[in-house]
Amino acid sequence: MSSADGILPSGEKMKRTLCWISEMIQTHPEKSRQQIIGEAEIRFDLSPKECDFVDRNLQDKISGCD
């Protein structure tokens, strides 16, 4: 599987998700963390288990995001 066909390996999907959420937290401080995670759930097709992981482990600033 490759990102060329629209399916990302789960590690890459989570990295993109966490980077996107980190960016959104920085650029949209008016949005709550839960609103942003909810948007990420739809945008990145996250499972409930993945959303729970993100909610419990997310830091506001993620290193390694370009």
GROMACS elastic network, one bead per residue, 0.5 to 0.9 nm:
[ bonds ]
;  ai    aj funct       b0    kb
    1     4     6  0.82687   500
    1     5     6  0.73919   500
    1     6     6  0.87458   500
    1     7     6  0.64682   500
    1     8     6  0.69647   500
    1     9     6  0.70345   500
    2     5     6  0.60104   500
    2     6     6  0.72192   500
    2     7     6  0.61607   500
    2     8     6  0.60125   500
    2     9     6  0.72730   500
    3     6     6  0.50169   500
    3     7     6  0.53289   500
    3     8     6  0.50301   500
    3     9     6  0.78505   500
    4     7     6  0.74618   500
    4     8     6  0.85660   500
    5     8     6  0.83643   500
    7    10     6  0.89944   500
    7    13     6  0.87003   500
    8    11     6  0.80250   500
    8    12     6  0.61683   500
    8    13     6  0.55851   500
    9    12     6  0.54297   500
    9    13     6  0.61098   500
    9    14     6  0.87143   500
   10    14     6  0.60782   500
   10    15     6  0.85402   500
   11    14     6  0.52381   500
   11    15     6  0.62129   500
   11    16     6  0.86891   500
   12    15     6  0.50315   500
   12    16     6  0.61628   500
   12    17     6  0.84449   500
   13    16     6  0.52413   500
   13    17     6  0.60459   500
   13    18     6  0.86309   500
   13    44     6  0.72649   500
   13    46     6  0.89311   500
   14    18     6  0.60038   500
   14    19     6  0.84418   500
   14    44     6  0.85733   500
   14    46     6  0.87908   500
   14    50     6  0.82090   500
   14    54     6  0.85793   500
   15    18     6  0.52490   500
   15    19     6  0.61166   500
   15    20     6  0.84896   500
   15    65     6  0.82669   500
   16    19     6  0.51614   500
   16    20     6  0.59908   500
   16    21     6  0.85303   500
   16    44     6  0.84908   500
   16    65     6  0.82956   500
   17    20     6  0.51520   500
   17    21     6  0.61367   500
   17    22     6  0.85526   500
   17    40     6  0.66260   500
   17    41     6  0.87254   500
   17    43     6  0.86649   500
   17    44     6  0.66158   500
   17    46     6  0.88826   500
   17    54     6  0.87265   500
   18    21     6  0.51189   500
   18    22     6  0.60465   500
   18    23     6  0.85566   500
   18    40     6  0.88311   500
   18    54     6  0.74184   500
   18    58     6  0.73165   500
   18    59     6  0.89069   500
   18    62     6  0.72279   500
   18    65     6  0.86073   500
   19    22     6  0.50777   500
   19    23     6  0.61632   500
   19    24     6  0.85933   500
   19    61     6  0.84760   500
   19    62     6  0.64004   500
   19    63     6  0.84651   500
   19    64     6  0.82483   500
   19    65     6  0.55027   500
   19    66     6  0.80495   500
   20    23     6  0.51264   500
   20    24     6  0.61532   500
   20    25     6  0.86606   500
   20    40     6  0.78484   500
   20    65     6  0.85810   500
   21    25     6  0.61233   500
   21    26     6  0.86433   500
   21    33     6  0.86432   500
   21    36     6  0.65155   500
   21    37     6  0.69498   500
   21    39     6  0.89486   500
   21    40     6  0.69629   500
   21    58     6  0.86638   500
   21    60     6  0.83057   500
   22    25     6  0.51955   500
   22    26     6  0.63928   500
   22    27     6  0.87631   500
   22    58     6  0.82631   500
   22    59     6  0.76045   500
   22    60     6  0.56534   500
   22    61     6  0.55080   500
   22    62     6  0.60656   500
   22    65     6  0.86438   500
   23    26     6  0.51862   500
   23    27     6  0.61182   500
   23    28     6  0.83116   500
   23    60     6  0.86711   500
   23    61     6  0.79051   500
   23    62     6  0.86225   500
   23    65     6  0.87908   500
   24    27     6  0.51303   500
   24    28     6  0.55131   500
   24    29     6  0.78713   500
   24    31     6  0.85139   500
   24    36     6  0.70127   500
   25    28     6  0.54593   500
   25    29     6  0.56980   500
   25    30     6  0.86207   500
   25    31     6  0.74960   500
   25    32     6  0.82048   500
   25    33     6  0.71553   500
   25    36     6  0.74541   500
   25    60     6  0.66415   500
   25    61     6  0.82879   500
   26    29     6  0.61537   500
   26    60     6  0.76872   500
   26    61     6  0.79016   500
   27    30     6  0.88463   500
   28    31     6  0.57505   500
   28    32     6  0.87346   500
   29    32     6  0.73833   500
   29    33     6  0.88938   500
   31    34     6  0.81975   500
   31    35     6  0.62345   500
   31    36     6  0.67501   500
   32    35     6  0.51716   500
   32    36     6  0.64650   500
   32    37     6  0.87223   500
   33    36     6  0.52293   500
   33    37     6  0.62001   500
   33    38     6  0.85661   500
   33    55     6  0.84067   500
   34    37     6  0.50406   500
   34    38     6  0.59926   500
   34    39     6  0.85848   500
   34    55     6  0.80009   500
   35    38     6  0.50505   500
   35    39     6  0.62825   500
   35    40     6  0.86687   500
   36    39     6  0.50688   500
   36    40     6  0.61820   500
   36    41     6  0.85951   500
   37    41     6  0.60866   500
   37    42     6  0.88427   500
   37    51     6  0.71035   500
   37    54     6  0.77610   500
   37    55     6  0.73336   500
   38    41     6  0.50274   500
   38    42     6  0.67059   500
   38    43     6  0.87327   500
   38    51     6  0.82048   500
   39    42     6  0.54099   500
   39    43     6  0.60651   500
   39    44     6  0.84861   500
   40    44     6  0.56484   500
   40    45     6  0.76139   500
   40    46     6  0.74107   500
   40    51     6  0.84867   500
   41    44     6  0.56623   500
   41    45     6  0.54170   500
   41    47     6  0.73417   500
   41    48     6  0.82547   500
   41    50     6  0.84987   500
   41    51     6  0.66159   500
   42    45     6  0.50580   500
   42    46     6  0.68050   500
   43    46     6  0.80188   500
   46    49     6  0.78955   500
   46    50     6  0.57178   500
   46    51     6  0.62287   500
   47    50     6  0.51083   500
   47    51     6  0.62877   500
   47    52     6  0.86421   500
   48    51     6  0.50613   500
   48    52     6  0.61675   500
   48    53     6  0.86422   500
   49    52     6  0.51215   500
   49    53     6  0.62652   500
   49    54     6  0.87299   500
   50    53     6  0.50240   500
   50    54     6  0.62057   500
   50    55     6  0.86067   500
   51    54     6  0.50796   500
   51    55     6  0.60885   500
   51    56     6  0.86061   500
   52    55     6  0.50971   500
   52    56     6  0.61680   500
   52    57     6  0.85391   500
   53    56     6  0.52938   500
   53    57     6  0.60064   500
   53    58     6  0.80414   500
   54    57     6  0.53267   500
   54    58     6  0.53469   500
   55    58     6  0.58416   500
   58    61     6  0.83863   500
   58    62     6  0.80950   500
   59    62     6  0.63268   500
   62    65     6  0.64594   500
   63    66     6  0.86935   500
